Amino acid sequence: MATSWKVGEGGRTYTFALREDVTFHDGSRLDASAMKANLDPSPRGPPSRSTPRDRSARAAPPPSGQK
């Protein structure tokens, strides 16, 4: 998604050059605000395997015949 990046002095800031041809499944473009939202820590704490970062995410059902 990024063509290049720079790490700021002290390693606390990053500057990304984003590709211009990236879109999400809904057709919206990847832009700086979308990139920031994905990189910023979640206010609920770090994601875990049991807690999806995006509340709209759902686990796929098991294949038929399995529980």
Order of alpha helices (4+ residues) and beta strands (2+ residues): beta-beta-alpha
